[in-house]
């Protein structure tokens, strides 16, 4: 597996100081699933009464843990719950043996924590197609349960990494009827990133109390504007999982009208989604693609993803080349409706083209200077309607090849 020897130049200055969420404890262990000399299993134990919502990849080749989580999510239960995650092996494309591995691990966790097996949610990330050495995880369960602590979320963020160059965390606090509610989360993801659900692996915790239908509705709606709007390489993972757990420890109940809570959850989800892009394999640029004037929001999203996923666009960005012809190409090939003669393009505040023709005020030198920035905005207006979309991506460099050419070896 490719060894990560550097931290992304787009990484945050430091891992954030995440607040303790009452009602959940964390532990990590070095089980040797694939890696040596580092933690690779994370356990989160939730107190009785917690609500767990989630969204998952819609890949046709979903991994065994994803299928197991999908079968369990949506059940209301006042019993305790747990999330167990391993890195190094995705337990994907492993057939019946993969299902058996999931059941072996989740039943061992259930027994150790004295909770129903149906309340143990598992995730796996790493190499596809290799049988899971689940006995190594099971052998570490006692050590994990014995090490559970309230302030262990930062260690958990490290344990779930694969090709990530930095751990990802985000948090916020909101007031609901004058009472403080905390939301905090961690994520992993760097390559094989174009979610069709949530993102690679994401775990968010809040001390709010929430009925499952309310929490699930919020998570699904916010996912559509956060994690489903990022892409690194257009490849949808077999293992994408987003779980959000509400412990209820604050005593504050959220409803479908809790706008403040929903906004706080959106901020945490978007922060984590952006961090995944900033850790895109080999990335040196963080890029927002904004599309307006489409026939519909859905068509705007198609155009935005076409631009964000174009290898020609992404390599031009890597080379700091303001090659706006590649934007025109990406719009034209998307399959959504477009009209050459109403198309306008901006790099940041620089008007490049308007109404199907290069702007008479366009300066190649100004655009080239803009492209040297680490954070870029490409804006396209179709001039056809009111549809809008924003997606976030990164450039495509030789570093992406270096990481993925020898991922298994």
MOLINVEN-V218608 format. One record per backbone hydrogen bond with DSSP energy under -1.0 kcal/mol. CO is the residue of the C=O (numbers start at 0). NH is the residue of the N-H. Records with the same first field share a line. If there is no record, write none. Layout:
CO = NH  NH
//
This chain:
7 = 10
15 = 17
20 = 23
22 = 46
24 = 44
25 = 148
26 = 42
28 = 30  39  40
39 = 86
40 = 28
41 = 84
42 = 26
43 = 82
44 = 24
45 = 80
46 = 49
50 = 245
52 = 243
54 = 241
62 = 66
63 = 67
64 = 68
65 = 69
66 = 70
67 = 71
68 = 72
80 = 45
81 = 120
82 = 43
83 = 122
84 = 41
85 = 124
87 = 126
90 = 63
91 = 128
93 = 97
94 = 98
95 = 99
96 = 100
97 = 101
98 = 102
99 = 103
100 = 104
101 = 105
102 = 106
103 = 107
104 = 108
105 = 109
106 = 110
107 = 111
108 = 112
109 = 113  114
115 = 118
116 = 119
118 = 81
120 = 83
122 = 85
124 = 87
126 = 89
131 = 133
132 = 135
133 = 137
134 = 138
136 = 139
137 = 140
139 = 143
140 = 144
141 = 145
143 = 146
148 = 25
151 = 155
152 = 156
153 = 157
154 = 158
155 = 159
157 = 160
167 = 186
169 = 184
171 = 182
173 = 180
175 = 178
178 = 175
180 = 173
181 = 206
182 = 171
183 = 204
184 = 169
185 = 202
187 = 200
189 = 280
192 = 231  232  233
199 = 240
200 = 187
201 = 242
202 = 185
203 = 244
204 = 183
205 = 246
206 = 249
207 = 247
208 = 253
210 = 214
211 = 215
212 = 216
213 = 217
214 = 218
215 = 219
216 = 220
217 = 221
218 = 222
219 = 223
222 = 225  227
225 = 228
226 = 229
228 = 391
237 = 62
239 = 56
240 = 201
241 = 54
242 = 203
243 = 52
244 = 205
245 = 50
247 = 250
251 = 208
254 = 257
256 = 258
257 = 261
258 = 262
259 = 263
260 = 264
261 = 265
262 = 266
263 = 267
264 = 268
265 = 269
266 = 270
267 = 271
268 = 272
269 = 273
270 = 274
271 = 275
272 = 276
273 = 277
274 = 278
276 = 279
279 = 282
285 = 375
286 = 392
287 = 377
288 = 390
289 = 379
290 = 388
291 = 381
292 = 383
293 = 386
295 = 299
296 = 300
297 = 301
298 = 302
299 = 303
300 = 304
301 = 305
302 = 306
303 = 307
304 = 308
309 = 313
310 = 314
311 = 315
312 = 316
313 = 317  395
314 = 318
315 = 320
316 = 319
320 = 322
321 = 323
322 = 325
323 = 327
324 = 328
325 = 329
326 = 330
327 = 331
328 = 332
338 = 341
342 = 355
343 = 380
344 = 351  352
345 = 378
346 = 349
349 = 346
351 = 358
352 = 344
356 = 353
358 = 361
362 = 366
363 = 367
364 = 368
365 = 369
366 = 370
368 = 371
369 = 372
373 = 285
375 = 287
376 = 347
377 = 289
378 = 345
379 = 291
380 = 343
386 = 293
388 = 290
390 = 288
391 = 230
392 = 286
396 = 399
397 = 401
398 = 402
399 = 403
400 = 404
//
